[in-house]
């Protein structure tokens, strides 16, 4: 009887704990204001200590999801005393799945939930796995055997060595002169079953039919990336893997376009390149001189997304802040039909018979988009501050539908395969007609992108932009430093007509944009589309807008390009100089469609009337200039 009573007491206590939602670790102490996470922690501990105690019986948690779950549990017990701060110690946190926060994880306006770096430390959230077991191979190569790849459980398109992105083996090499071939002929059969690219004779010396080799063709403002089916070395003819589509005339492969071949062992011919043989699971890498493979840290990505705020209409994720955290190492798998770029890293989906034969679908359908490492949907009053977002294989940060009053500030965003920051959705097909509309709750409103350093995006997908925003109301993009991009610096709007849309009242102010349009054409420092009443472009400094010798087509590159339907802008105190084309260009719109005030077009810094004070305000504000070496 005594034993039965004891069992009943234990069961009752267990039931109370379960009802309260407390895990054994989180429930050890009451009224914890701050939780700690550390690489030497344990999810069975309370999380109330910044380091393990001497007895090894308590200390920080090991993972951020455990901290999230502790906060959830504490709220169920007593919301007034639940912790609202998680401090993360330095170290690499290789996560097995994206960190997901939902409406029940929200804070309040006066008590936001904060996930922040421990003072003076720099935690790194990684979606990758470290590759070890390196052995000396033939010649200058080192190799690592990866059983999970050989078993078909894992593959990757990115590799990072000592925190640097390293390129897949290719020809011509990225640092070659020239770094691309020029196509001499392109043939797409009438039935769309066969497509070939013809290269100048002798450009490809040998070919062993690797299963994952790709051809990359640079169109006007986007690229095509397709798997290779076979190569006729003697004739210099590359046959691409089906299925095929016609696509936009300015982007689909054509004679005269630049092209390179990537991802074959026989192309691994210089230091810093690598190749993964998926059939054997063997990773080959040629280290640069002086790199010790017994000490080098080699990471390959497993995830496409690292952090997701997952709200829904009527129930947002809100008042969650992230501060001082690095996010690294993601991938994005090539679609089975390849990557047929449409614009700004949107791409053609798997082709139906009707789609495959269409030439221009810009406003007739919704295009998919490359995945983002940071993905927020129906997020409200959340913040992403003072972090580093680097070595990412897709888009960096994206705020989708229903996001409002969020802040992205003080971040360094670089070494990104696609776009840096995105706000909004692809809704061009909805606003193709004058009566197009979306539910008001889905419109991104009053988001801010401030004081970020954004550079070296578009590492793999040259149609990338630094910041993209479309169909947003009241977005502020200000004091960002954006440079070294293959295409546009900042893109605003995405409707190829002047129909009314939700894109209005946006403010693009005091951004410093330079060294852009390094690969492609037909855009500029700032690119716009569509009617945008109440939108202001003010105090932006734009210069050094290039035109690559490999850019295809006749369209120039400009400081600002007001493309189709662009109307309703106020353009003030704008400084533009050293552009390959005119400072400002219009297409199917005109100067009379906008208001103009005190702009300086073509005025160089050494001119006596150069507006030095306006230029000095552009780019990062003083508190954030530590992000960059630029003054």
C-alpha positions as CSV (number, residue, x, y, z in Angstrom):
1,X,0.0,0.0,0.0
2,X,2.8,2.4,0.9
3,X,4.5,1.6,-2.4
4,X,1.3,2.3,-4.3
5,X,0.9,5.7,-2.6
6,X,4.5,6.6,-3.5
7,X,3.9,5.6,-7.1
8,X,0.7,7.7,-7.1
9,X,2.6,10.7,-5.7
10,X,5.3,10.4,-8.4
11,X,2.7,10.1,-11.1
12,X,0.9,13.1,-9.8
13,X,4.1,15.2,-9.7
14,X,5.0,14.1,-13.2
15,X,1.5,15.1,-14.4
16,X,1.9,18.5,-12.8
17,X,5.2,19.0,-14.5
18,X,3.8,18.0,-17.9
19,X,0.8,20.2,-17.5
20,X,3.0,23.1,-16.6
21,X,5.1,22.3,-19.6
22,X,8.3,22.2,-17.7
23,X,11.2,20.0,-18.7
24,X,13.3,18.6,-15.9
25,X,16.2,21.0,-16.7
26,X,14.2,24.2,-17.1
27,X,12.1,23.5,-13.9
28,X,15.0,23.2,-11.5
29,X,15.0,26.9,-10.7
30,X,12.3,29.5,-10.5
31,X,12.1,33.1,-11.7
32,X,15.1,32.9,-14.1
33,X,15.4,36.2,-15.9
34,X,18.1,35.2,-18.3
35,X,18.9,31.9,-20.0
36,X,22.4,31.0,-21.3
37,X,23.4,28.8,-24.2
38,X,26.9,27.5,-24.6
39,X,28.7,24.9,-26.7
40,X,29.8,23.1,-23.4
41,X,26.2,23.2,-22.0
42,X,23.6,20.6,-21.7
43,X,19.9,20.7,-22.6
44,X,19.3,18.8,-19.3
45,X,20.6,21.7,-17.2
46,X,18.6,24.8,-16.1
47,X,20.3,27.3,-18.4
48,X,20.6,29.7,-15.5
49,X,24.4,29.8,-15.4
50,X,26.7,31.3,-18.1
51,X,29.2,28.4,-17.5
52,X,29.1,24.9,-16.0
53,X,29.3,24.8,-12.2
54,X,32.3,23.1,-10.6
55,X,30.3,20.0,-9.8
56,X,29.2,19.6,-13.4
57,X,25.6,19.4,-12.3
58,X,24.2,22.6,-13.8
59,X,25.1,25.3,-16.2
60,X,24.0,26.7,-19.6
61,X,21.8,25.0,-22.2
62,X,23.4,23.5,-25.3
63,X,21.0,24.6,-28.0
64,X,18.8,27.6,-28.9
65,X,15.7,25.4,-29.4
66,X,16.1,24.2,-25.8
67,X,16.1,27.8,-24.6
68,X,13.0,28.5,-26.7
69,X,11.3,25.5,-25.2
70,X,12.2,26.6,-21.6
71,X,10.6,30.0,-22.2
72,X,7.5,28.3,-23.5
73,X,7.3,26.1,-20.5
74,X,8.0,28.9,-18.0
75,X,5.2,30.9,-19.6
76,X,2.7,28.1,-19.1
77,X,3.6,28.1,-15.4
78,X,3.8,31.8,-14.8
79,X,4.0,34.3,-17.7
80,X,5.0,37.2,-15.4
81,X,8.2,35.5,-14.3
82,X,9.2,33.8,-17.6
83,X,12.7,34.6,-18.9
84,X,12.8,37.0,-21.9
85,X,16.6,37.0,-22.6
86,X,18.8,34.3,-24.0
87,X,22.5,35.0,-24.1
88,X,24.6,32.8,-26.4
89,X,28.2,32.2,-25.6
90,X,30.9,32.2,-28.3
91,X,31.4,29.1,-30.5
92,X,30.1,27.2,-33.5
93,X,26.6,25.9,-33.2
94,X,26.1,23.4,-36.1
95,X,22.3,23.0,-36.1
96,X,20.6,19.9,-37.6
97,X,17.5,21.8,-38.6
98,X,16.3,25.4,-38.9
99,X,15.6,27.2,-35.7
100,X,11.8,27.9,-35.9
101,X,10.0,30.4,-33.7
102,X,6.2,30.6,-33.8
103,X,3.5,32.9,-32.4
104,X,3.7,31.3,-28.9
105,X,7.4,32.4,-28.8
106,X,6.5,36.1,-29.1
107,X,7.4,38.8,-26.6
108,X,5.6,42.0,-25.9
109,X,6.4,45.6,-26.8
110,X,7.7,46.3,-23.3
111,X,9.2,42.9,-22.8
112,X,10.6,41.5,-26.1
113,X,12.2,38.1,-26.2
114,X,15.9,38.6,-27.0
115,X,18.4,36.1,-28.4
116,X,21.7,37.9,-28.2
117,X,25.5,37.3,-28.1
118,X,26.9,37.1,-24.7
119,X,28.7,40.4,-24.1
120,X,32.0,40.6,-25.9
121,X,31.5,37.2,-27.7
122,X,30.5,36.1,-31.2
123,X,28.4,33.0,-31.5
124,X,28.0,31.4,-35.0
125,X,25.0,29.5,-36.1
126,X,26.0,27.1,-38.9
127,X,24.0,24.9,-41.2
128,X,27.1,23.0,-42.2
129,X,29.2,20.0,-41.2
130,X,32.9,20.0,-40.8
131,X,34.8,17.7,-43.3
132,X,37.6,15.8,-41.7
133,X,39.9,12.9,-42.5
134,X,41.8,14.6,-45.3
135,X,44.5,12.6,-47.1
136,X,47.1,13.5,-49.6
137,X,46.0,12.5,-53.1
138,X,47.6,12.6,-56.5
139,X,49.6,15.7,-57.4
140,X,48.6,18.7,-55.4
141,X,45.2,17.4,-54.5
142,X,43.9,16.4,-51.0
143,X,40.9,14.1,-50.7
144,X,38.3,13.3,-48.0
145,X,35.9,10.3,-48.2
146,X,32.3,11.1,-47.3
147,X,30.2,8.0,-46.8
148,X,26.9,9.9,-46.6
149,X,27.5,11.4,-50.1
150,X,28.3,7.9,-51.5
151,X,25.1,6.6,-49.9
152,X,23.0,9.3,-51.6
153,X,22.1,10.9,-48.2
154,X,23.9,14.2,-48.8
155,X,25.3,16.3,-51.5
156,X,26.5,19.9,-51.5
157,X,27.2,22.7,-54.0
158,X,29.3,25.0,-51.6
159,X,32.5,24.5,-49.7
160,X,34.1,26.9,-47.2
161,X,37.7,26.6,-46.1
162,X,39.0,28.6,-43.2
163,X,35.8,30.8,-43.4
164,X,36.4,31.5,-47.2
165,X,34.1,30.4,-50.0
166,X,36.1,28.3,-52.5
167,X,35.0,27.8,-56.1
168,X,34.1,24.6,-57.7
169,X,36.5,23.5,-60.5
170,X,35.7,25.4,-63.7
171,X,36.9,26.4,-67.1
172,X,37.9,29.1,-67.8
173,X,39.0,29.8,-64.2
174,X,37.4,32.7,-62.4
175,X,40.7,34.5,-62.4
176,X,41.5,33.8,-66.1
177,X,41.7,36.4,-68.7
178,X,39.1,36.1,-70.1
179,X,37.0,34.2,-67.4
180,X,34.4,33.1,-69.9
181,X,34.0,31.6,-73.4
182,X,31.9,33.2,-76.0
183,X,29.2,30.9,-77.5
184,X,29.6,30.5,-81.2
185,X,26.2,28.8,-81.7
186,X,23.2,27.6,-79.8
187,X,20.7,25.1,-81.1
188,X,17.4,24.2,-79.5
189,X,15.4,21.6,-81.4
190,X,11.9,22.3,-82.5
191,X,10.5,19.7,-80.1
192,X,12.5,21.2,-77.2
193,X,14.2,17.8,-76.5
194,X,17.7,18.8,-77.4
195,X,19.8,21.9,-76.7
196,X,23.5,22.3,-77.6
197,X,26.0,25.0,-77.0
198,X,29.0,25.4,-79.4
199,X,32.3,26.7,-78.0
200,X,35.4,27.8,-79.9
201,X,37.4,24.7,-80.9
202,X,39.9,23.3,-78.3
203,X,38.4,25.1,-75.3
204,X,37.6,21.8,-73.6
205,X,40.6,19.4,-73.6
206,X,39.1,16.2,-72.2
207,X,35.8,15.0,-70.7
208,X,34.9,11.9,-68.7
209,X,31.2,12.6,-68.5
210,X,30.9,13.6,-64.9
211,X,27.2,13.4,-63.8
212,X,27.0,16.8,-62.2
213,X,28.9,19.1,-64.5
214,X,27.1,22.3,-65.4
215,X,27.1,25.0,-68.1
216,X,26.5,28.6,-67.0
217,X,25.4,31.1,-69.6
218,X,25.3,34.9,-68.9
219,X,22.2,36.5,-70.3
220,X,21.4,40.2,-70.3
221,X,20.1,40.6,-66.7
222,X,20.0,36.9,-65.5
223,X,21.8,33.6,-66.1
224,X,21.0,30.1,-67.1
225,X,22.6,27.2,-65.3
226,X,22.0,23.7,-66.7
227,X,23.4,20.2,-66.2
228,X,25.5,18.8,-69.0
229,X,24.5,15.6,-70.6
230,X,27.6,15.1,-72.8
231,X,30.4,16.9,-74.5
232,X,31.9,16.4,-77.9
233,X,35.5,17.5,-77.3
234,X,36.6,17.4,-80.9
235,X,33.7,19.6,-82.1
236,X,33.4,21.7,-78.9
237,X,29.7,21.0,-78.6
238,X,28.1,20.8,-75.2
239,X,24.7,19.0,-75.0
240,X,22.6,20.1,-72.1
241,X,20.3,17.9,-70.0
242,X,16.6,18.2,-70.6
243,X,13.9,19.4,-70.0
244,X,14.4,22.6,-71.9
245,X,12.4,25.8,-72.4
246,X,12.6,28.8,-74.7
247,X,12.5,31.6,-72.1
248,X,13.0,35.3,-72.5
249,X,14.9,36.3,-75.6
250,X,17.3,38.5,-73.5
251,X,18.3,35.6,-71.2
252,X,18.0,32.3,-73.0
253,X,21.4,31.0,-74.3
254,X,22.3,32.6,-77.6
255,X,25.4,33.0,-79.8
256,X,27.7,35.7,-78.4
257,X,26.8,35.2,-74.8
258,X,29.5,34.4,-72.2
259,X,29.7,30.9,-70.8
260,X,31.7,28.8,-68.5
261,X,31.7,25.1,-67.5
262,X,31.8,24.0,-63.9
263,X,32.0,21.0,-61.6
264,X,34.2,18.3,-63.2
265,X,37.4,16.7,-61.9
266,X,39.2,17.3,-65.1
267,X,38.6,21.0,-64.6
268,X,40.3,21.0,-61.2
269,X,43.5,22.7,-62.3
270,X,44.5,25.4,-59.8
271,X,44.8,26.1,-56.1
272,X,41.6,26.9,-54.2
273,X,39.3,24.7,-56.4
274,X,37.3,21.6,-55.4
275,X,35.2,18.8,-56.9
276,X,32.7,16.4,-55.3
277,X,32.2,13.0,-56.9
278,X,28.7,12.0,-55.8
279,X,29.1,8.5,-57.0
280,X,32.2,7.7,-55.0
281,X,31.7,10.2,-52.2
282,X,35.2,11.5,-52.7
283,X,35.8,15.2,-52.2
284,X,38.9,16.6,-53.9
285,X,40.5,19.9,-53.1
286,X,43.7,21.7,-54.2
287,X,44.8,23.8,-51.2
288,X,46.7,27.1,-51.8
289,X,50.3,27.2,-51.0
290,X,50.9,27.3,-47.2
291,X,47.4,25.9,-46.3
292,X,47.9,23.0,-43.8
293,X,45.1,20.5,-44.3
294,X,45.7,19.0,-40.9
295,X,44.7,22.4,-39.4
296,X,42.3,23.8,-42.0
297,X,38.6,24.0,-41.1
298,X,36.5,22.7,-44.0
299,X,32.8,23.1,-43.8
300,X,30.1,21.9,-46.3
301,X,26.5,23.0,-45.9
302,X,23.5,20.7,-45.1
303,X,20.7,23.2,-44.6
304,X,19.1,25.8,-46.9
305,X,17.5,27.7,-44.0
306,X,18.9,28.6,-40.6
307,X,16.2,30.7,-38.9
308,X,12.5,30.9,-39.5
309,X,9.9,33.1,-37.9
310,X,6.6,31.3,-38.8
311,X,3.5,33.4,-38.1
312,X,0.2,33.3,-39.9
313,X,-2.6,35.7,-40.7
314,X,-4.2,36.9,-37.5
315,X,-1.5,35.4,-35.4
316,X,1.9,36.9,-36.0
317,X,5.3,36.2,-34.5
318,X,6.1,39.4,-32.7
319,X,8.6,41.3,-30.5
320,X,11.5,38.9,-30.9
321,X,15.0,40.4,-31.2
322,X,18.3,38.9,-32.5
323,X,21.5,40.7,-31.8
324,X,25.1,40.0,-32.5
325,X,24.7,36.5,-33.9
326,X,26.5,35.2,-37.0
327,X,24.6,32.9,-39.4
328,X,26.6,30.9,-41.8
329,X,26.8,27.9,-44.2
330,X,23.7,27.1,-46.3
331,X,23.1,25.5,-49.6
332,X,20.5,25.6,-52.3
333,X,20.0,22.6,-54.6
334,X,19.9,23.2,-58.4
335,X,16.3,22.4,-59.7
336,X,16.1,19.3,-61.7
337,X,15.5,21.3,-64.9
338,X,18.3,23.7,-64.1
339,X,18.2,27.4,-63.2
340,X,16.5,29.6,-65.8
341,X,16.7,33.0,-64.3
342,X,13.8,35.5,-64.7
343,X,15.1,38.5,-62.7
344,X,16.5,39.1,-59.3
345,X,17.0,35.4,-58.5
346,X,13.4,34.4,-59.4
347,X,13.4,31.6,-61.9
348,X,11.2,29.6,-64.3
349,X,9.6,26.6,-62.6
350,X,9.6,23.1,-64.1
351,X,8.3,23.6,-67.6
352,X,4.8,22.5,-68.6
353,X,4.4,22.2,-72.4
354,X,2.7,25.7,-72.5
355,X,5.4,27.3,-70.3
356,X,8.3,25.7,-72.1
357,X,7.3,27.5,-75.4
358,X,6.5,30.9,-73.8
359,X,9.0,33.7,-74.3
360,X,7.9,36.3,-71.7
361,X,5.9,35.4,-68.7
362,X,6.9,38.3,-66.4
363,X,3.3,39.2,-65.4
364,X,1.5,36.0,-66.3
365,X,2.5,33.7,-63.5
366,X,4.2,33.5,-60.1
367,X,7.9,32.6,-60.3
368,X,9.6,30.7,-57.5
369,X,12.6,32.2,-55.8
370,X,15.9,30.9,-54.4
371,X,15.5,29.9,-50.7
372,X,16.7,32.2,-47.9
373,X,18.8,31.5,-44.9
374,X,16.7,33.8,-42.8
375,X,13.0,33.5,-43.6
376,X,10.3,35.5,-41.8
377,X,6.5,35.4,-42.6
378,X,3.9,37.3,-40.6
379,X,6.5,38.6,-38.3
380,X,5.8,41.9,-36.5
381,X,8.1,44.3,-34.5
382,X,11.0,41.9,-34.7
383,X,14.7,42.9,-35.0
384,X,17.8,41.5,-36.6
385,X,20.8,43.5,-35.5
386,X,24.6,43.5,-35.5
387,X,25.0,40.1,-37.0
388,X,27.1,38.6,-39.8
389,X,25.4,36.7,-42.6
390,X,28.0,35.0,-44.7
391,X,28.9,31.9,-46.8
392,X,25.3,31.4,-47.7
393,X,24.3,29.3,-50.8
394,X,21.0,31.0,-51.4
395,X,19.4,34.4,-50.4
396,X,20.6,36.0,-47.2
397,X,17.5,37.5,-45.5
398,X,13.9,37.5,-46.6
399,X,10.8,39.1,-45.1
400,X,7.8,37.7,-46.9
401,X,4.0,38.4,-46.6
402,X,2.6,39.8,-43.5
403,X,5.8,41.2,-42.1
404,X,5.5,44.7,-40.6
405,X,7.4,47.1,-38.4
406,X,10.5,44.9,-38.4
407,X,14.1,46.2,-38.3
408,X,17.2,44.9,-40.0
409,X,20.1,47.0,-38.9
410,X,23.9,47.0,-38.4
411,X,24.5,43.7,-40.2
412,X,27.4,42.6,-42.4
413,X,26.0,40.6,-45.3
414,X,28.5,39.1,-47.8
415,X,29.6,36.0,-49.6
416,X,26.0,35.2,-50.5
417,X,25.1,33.1,-53.6
418,X,22.0,35.1,-54.4
419,X,20.2,38.3,-53.1
420,X,21.3,39.9,-49.9
421,X,18.1,41.2,-48.4
422,X,14.5,40.8,-49.7
423,X,11.2,42.3,-48.6
424,X,8.0,41.2,-50.3
425,X,6.5,38.7,-52.7
426,X,6.3,38.1,-56.4
427,X,2.9,39.5,-57.1
428,X,3.4,40.8,-60.7
429,X,0.9,38.4,-62.1
430,X,-1.8,39.6,-59.7
431,X,-1.3,43.3,-60.6
432,X,-1.2,42.6,-64.3
433,X,-4.8,43.9,-64.3
434,X,-5.9,47.3,-62.8
435,X,-8.2,45.6,-60.2
436,X,-5.5,43.3,-58.8
437,X,-5.4,43.0,-55.0
438,X,-4.1,41.0,-52.1
439,X,-5.4,40.8,-48.5
440,X,-4.3,43.9,-46.6
441,X,-2.8,41.7,-43.8
442,X,-0.4,40.2,-46.3
443,X,1.2,43.5,-47.4
444,X,4.6,44.1,-45.8
445,X,4.4,47.5,-44.1
446,X,6.8,49.9,-42.3
447,X,9.8,47.6,-42.3
448,X,13.3,49.2,-42.0
449,X,16.6,48.2,-43.5
450,X,19.2,50.5,-42.0
451,X,23.0,50.7,-41.7
452,X,23.9,47.4,-43.2
453,X,27.1,46.6,-45.1
454,X,26.1,44.5,-48.1
455,X,28.7,43.2,-50.6
456,X,29.8,40.2,-52.7
457,X,26.3,38.9,-53.2
458,X,25.4,37.0,-56.4
459,X,28.4,34.7,-56.0
460,X,26.7,32.0,-58.0
461,X,23.6,33.6,-59.4
462,X,24.7,36.8,-61.1
463,X,21.2,38.3,-61.4
464,X,21.3,39.0,-57.7
465,X,20.7,42.4,-56.0
466,X,21.9,43.8,-52.7
467,X,18.4,44.8,-51.5
468,X,15.2,43.9,-53.2
469,X,11.8,45.2,-52.1
470,X,8.5,44.9,-53.9
471,X,4.8,45.5,-53.2
472,X,5.6,47.0,-49.9
473,X,4.1,50.0,-48.1
474,X,6.2,52.3,-46.1
475,X,9.5,50.4,-46.3
476,X,12.6,52.5,-45.3
477,X,15.9,51.5,-46.8
478,X,18.5,54.0,-45.5
479,X,22.2,54.4,-44.8
480,X,23.3,51.1,-46.2
481,X,26.6,50.6,-47.9
482,X,26.2,48.4,-50.9
483,X,29.1,47.4,-53.2
484,X,30.7,44.8,-55.4
485,X,27.7,43.1,-57.0
486,X,27.3,41.4,-60.4
487,X,24.0,43.2,-61.0
488,X,21.8,45.8,-59.4
489,X,22.6,47.5,-56.0
490,X,19.0,48.1,-54.9
491,X,15.7,47.1,-56.7
492,X,12.4,48.6,-55.8
493,X,9.1,47.5,-57.3
494,X,8.3,44.5,-59.5
495,X,5.3,45.4,-61.8
496,X,6.0,45.9,-65.5
497,X,3.2,48.5,-65.9
498,X,1.7,51.5,-64.2
499,X,-1.3,49.8,-62.6
500,X,-2.0,50.6,-58.9
501,X,-0.4,48.1,-56.5
502,X,0.5,47.9,-52.9
503,X,4.0,49.3,-53.6
504,X,3.9,52.9,-52.2
505,X,5.2,55.3,-49.6
506,X,8.6,53.7,-49.6
507,X,11.7,55.7,-48.7
508,X,15.2,55.0,-50.1
509,X,17.5,57.5,-48.5
510,X,21.2,58.2,-48.0
511,X,22.5,54.8,-49.3
512,X,26.0,54.6,-50.7
513,X,26.0,52.3,-53.8
514,X,29.1,51.6,-55.9
515,X,31.1,49.0,-57.8
516,X,27.9,47.3,-59.2
517,X,26.9,45.8,-62.5
518,X,30.2,44.0,-62.7
519,X,28.8,41.0,-64.8
520,X,25.4,41.7,-66.3
521,X,23.5,44.5,-68.0
522,X,20.3,46.6,-68.2
523,X,20.0,47.9,-64.7
524,X,22.1,50.1,-62.3
525,X,22.8,51.3,-58.9
526,X,19.0,51.6,-58.2
527,X,16.4,49.9,-60.4
528,X,12.7,50.5,-60.2
529,X,9.5,49.1,-61.7
530,X,5.9,50.2,-61.6
531,X,3.8,52.9,-60.1
532,X,4.9,53.9,-56.6
533,X,3.1,56.9,-55.3
534,X,4.6,58.6,-52.2
535,X,8.0,57.0,-52.7
536,X,11.1,59.1,-52.2
537,X,14.7,58.6,-53.4
538,X,16.7,61.1,-51.4
539,X,20.4,61.7,-50.7
540,X,21.7,58.5,-52.4
541,X,25.3,58.4,-53.5
542,X,25.8,56.2,-56.6
543,X,29.0,55.8,-58.5
544,X,31.2,53.3,-60.4
545,X,28.5,51.5,-62.2
546,X,30.2,49.2,-64.7
547,X,29.5,47.5,-67.9
548,X,31.3,44.1,-68.2
549,X,32.8,43.2,-71.5
550,X,30.8,40.0,-71.2
551,X,27.5,41.7,-70.7
552,X,25.1,40.7,-73.5
553,X,22.8,43.1,-75.4
554,X,22.8,46.8,-76.0
555,X,21.0,48.1,-72.9
556,X,23.3,50.3,-70.9
557,X,24.0,50.4,-67.1
558,X,23.0,53.5,-65.2
559,X,23.0,55.2,-61.9
560,X,19.2,54.9,-61.6
561,X,17.1,53.0,-64.2
562,X,13.4,53.8,-64.1
563,X,12.1,50.8,-65.9
564,X,8.6,50.0,-67.2
565,X,5.7,51.8,-65.5
566,X,7.9,53.6,-63.0
567,X,5.9,56.6,-61.9
568,X,5.3,58.7,-58.8
569,X,8.8,59.0,-57.4
570,X,10.3,62.1,-55.7
571,X,14.0,62.2,-56.5
572,X,16.0,64.6,-54.3
573,X,19.7,65.3,-53.5
574,X,20.8,62.4,-55.6
575,X,24.5,62.2,-56.5
576,X,25.5,60.1,-59.5
577,X,28.9,59.9,-61.3
578,X,31.2,57.6,-63.2
579,X,28.5,55.4,-64.7
580,X,29.0,53.4,-68.0
581,X,25.7,54.7,-69.3
582,X,23.8,57.9,-68.6
583,X,23.3,58.9,-64.9
584,X,19.5,58.2,-65.3
585,X,17.6,56.2,-67.9
586,X,13.9,55.7,-68.5
587,X,12.0,52.9,-70.3
588,X,8.3,53.2,-70.9
589,X,8.1,56.1,-68.5
590,X,9.7,59.6,-68.5
591,X,11.2,62.3,-66.4
592,X,7.8,64.0,-66.3
593,X,6.4,61.1,-64.3
594,X,8.5,62.1,-61.2
595,X,9.3,65.1,-59.1
596,X,12.9,66.4,-59.1
597,X,14.8,68.5,-56.6
598,X,18.5,69.5,-56.2
599,X,20.1,66.5,-57.9
600,X,23.8,66.3,-58.9
601,X,24.1,64.1,-62.0
602,X,27.6,63.6,-63.4
603,X,29.2,65.9,-60.8
604,X,32.5,64.3,-59.6
605,X,34.0,64.7,-56.1
606,X,36.8,67.0,-57.4
607,X,34.3,69.4,-58.9
608,X,33.8,72.7,-57.0
609,X,30.1,72.3,-56.8
610,X,30.2,68.7,-55.5
611,X,27.7,68.4,-52.6
612,X,30.1,67.2,-49.9
613,X,27.7,67.3,-47.0
614,X,25.1,65.2,-48.8
615,X,27.8,62.7,-49.8
616,X,29.1,62.5,-46.3
617,X,25.7,61.6,-45.0
618,X,25.3,58.7,-47.4
619,X,26.2,55.2,-46.3
620,X,26.7,53.9,-42.8
621,X,26.0,56.4,-40.0
622,X,28.9,57.0,-37.6
623,X,27.9,54.4,-35.0
624,X,28.0,51.7,-37.7
625,X,31.1,52.7,-39.7
626,X,33.1,50.1,-37.8
627,X,31.6,47.6,-40.2
628,X,33.6,49.0,-43.0
629,X,37.1,50.4,-43.6
630,X,35.6,53.1,-45.8
631,X,35.4,56.6,-44.3
